[in-house]
Amino acid sequence: MQLLTWIADIPSLVINNSTVLLNGLGLTLKITITAIVFGIIWGTVLALMRLSNNKILKIFAKTYVTLFRSVPLLLVLLWFYFVFPQLIKHLFNLPPYADVRVACAMIAFALFEAAYYSEIIRAGINAVSKGQYHAAFALGMPKSQTMRLIILPQAFKAMVPLLLTQGIILFQDTSLVYVMSLIDLFGASVTLVGKVQGGTAEYSMIIFAAISYFIISFSASRLVSYLKKD
């Protein structure tokens, strides 16, 4: 019965703190979208490095992917939280009091996710029929043009469901930015609303955060299932 009481308190808590919660959701989506876009771009470069004939590039890309896939995301976020703020302020000539935590979080997520995206993209490129390469070469296309105009478009079309699935995992992982003292959807719900309101509000907002993540992730999963059937 206590659970029903916590659930009954959710509507009033959400309405009274809608601005805080929307700001938290905005930060969550901002980090997610930025990490997806730059993660795919850098992941594509890493995948091409691993498929190139240059041994140095192959070793660099393999080492990068192995390193990031072997370290917990929480540790990567802590590294960027403690080390990179000073570096970013120095590079961009920012004042010491400048808050660069959001930028650090975006960079950390993008670099971390690129390791996973690169493996998906590499598998997608390898899945394209060798006949496509032979046909492009027969038309006189160089290797770079063949990859850019023939191979990558086909590979990305086939990879869309996997890339979106990785994006859903990334969306859920953004709740870890609490270690950087950032207020995302989870932080706004549980910390900024639940604890400030006191009483049983924290339990109600934990339930609200879980429902919010479920609705968004489930909706995205249905989109992925639809694309797989297409």
N, C-alpha and C positions, 0 to 999 in steps of 0.2 A: 504493500500500500504506500510505503514511503517513496517508492519509485514513481508512482503516479503523482504524488505531490511535487516531486522534482520536475517531472514532465509538464505539469500544469503551470509551473512558474516560468517556463521557457518563453511563451509569447510576450509577457509583459517585460521580461528582462531584455529580450531582443528588440522590442519596439523602443524602449527607453534608451537603449545603447546602440541604435542602428548606425549612427555615424562612426562610432569606434569600430564596430564589426565590419562595416563596409570598407573602412580604411585598411583594416587587417586583411580582408579578402583581396583588396587592391594590391597590397604588397605581395601576398602569396602569388597572385596571378602574374605580377610584374617579374618576380624572380623566376617563376616557372617558364614563362614565354621567352624571356631573355636567355635562360639556360638552354632551352630547346633550340632556339635559332642559332646561337653561337656554338652550342654543343654539336649540332649537325654539321655546321660549316667546318669547324675544327676537326670533327670526327671524319668528315669526308677527306680532308687533307691527310689525316693520319692513315686512313684506309688506302689512299693512293700511294703513300710512302711505303706501306707494307707490301704493296703489289708491284712496286717499281723494281728495276734491276740494280739500283744503287744500294750497295750493302750498308753504307753509313745511314742512309735514310731508313732502311728496313730495320736496322738495329735500334735507331732512335725511337721509331714508332712502336716497335715491339716492347722496348723497355718502358716507354711511357704508359702504354696500355697495361702491361703487367703490374707496374707500380700502383697506378690508380685503382685497378681492380683488386689489388691485394690489401688495400688500406680502407678501414671504415670511413664512411662519409663524415661521421661526427669528428674524427680526428682531423680530416682535411679542413673542415670548417673552423676548428680551433686554431690550426696553423695560420689560416688566413686572418683570423680575428686578432692574433697576437703579433704576427710578423708583417703582414702586408699593408696595414694602415699607414705606417711610417713611410714605406716605400712609395705608395700611391701619392701621399702628400708631397714627397720629395720630387717625384717625377712631374707632377702637375703644378708644382709650386703653390700648394694650398696652405692656408694658415694652420697652426698646430691644433686649434680648436675645431677644425672642420670634421664633420661626421661622415666617414666613408664606409660605415659598416654595411650599408645596402650594396654599395659597389663591390666590397669584398665578398659578400655573400653571392652576388651574381657571378663574379669571376670564379669563385670556388666551385659553384654548381656547374658552370659551363665547362670548366676544365675536367671536372670529375665525370660528368655525363658524356663528354667527348670520347672517353675511353670505351664506354659501352656502345655509343652510337657507331664508333669506327668499326667494331666487330660486326654489327648488324649490316653496315654499308659494305664492308669487305665481302661478307657472305652474299649480299645481293648482287654485287658486281661479278663474283665468281659464278653466280647462278645464270647469268646471261649466256646464251648459246655462243659457242666459239664461231659459229657460222656468221654471226653478226660482225665479228672482227674481220673475218675473211672478206665479207661483202664490202665493208667500208674500205679495206686496204685495196681491194680490186678497183674501187672507184677513185683511187688515188688520194685518199684522206690520210694525213699523218696520224700518229698514235694519239697525240693530244686532242686533235679534232674528233677522232673516232670516239674517244672516251667522253668528251664533252657533249657531242651531238647525238651519238648513237647509244652508247653503253649506259651512261649515268641516267638519262631519262627513263630507260626501260627498267633499270635497277631500282630507282626511286619509286616508280609506279608500283612495283611488286613489294617494296619495303614499307609502304605507308602504314599498314596495320601494325607492324612491329615497332616502327618509330613512334606511333601514337601510344602503343602499350608502354613503351619506355617513358613516354611523356607523363602517363598516368602515375607510374611509380615515382617519377621526379616530383610531381605535384604533391604526393603524399609525404615525400621526404622533406619538403620545404618546412614542415613543422619543426625540423631540427634547428632552425635559425634561432630558436630560443637561447641556444648557447652563446649567441652573439648579442644577446639582449635586444633583439629585434621583435617588434610586435606584428606578427602575421595573423592569419585567421585564428590559429590555435592559441597564440599568445593573447590576442584581443579577447577571445572567448573565455579562456580559463583564468588567465592572470589579471587582465585589465578590467574585466567585468565581474567574473566569479569571485575573486578574492576581495575586490574593492567593495562589492555589494555585501559580502559577509554572509553568515548563516549557511543555509543549504544552497545558496546561489552557485557556488563553485561546482557542486554535483550537477546542477541543472545545466550549467554551461559546458561541462564535460560532455554531457549527453548531446547538447546542441552542436558542439564541434564534431562529434562522431557522426551525427546525422548529416551535417553539412558536407563533410569529406565523402561520406557514402553516396550522397545524391550526385555530387559532381563526378566522382570516380565511376559510379555506375552508369551515368549518362554517357560519359566518354567511352566506357567499355562497350555499351550498346552501339555507339558509332563505329568502333573498331570492328565489331561483329558484322555490322552492315557492310562495311568496306570489304571484309574478307569474302562475303557472299557475292559482291559485285564483280 
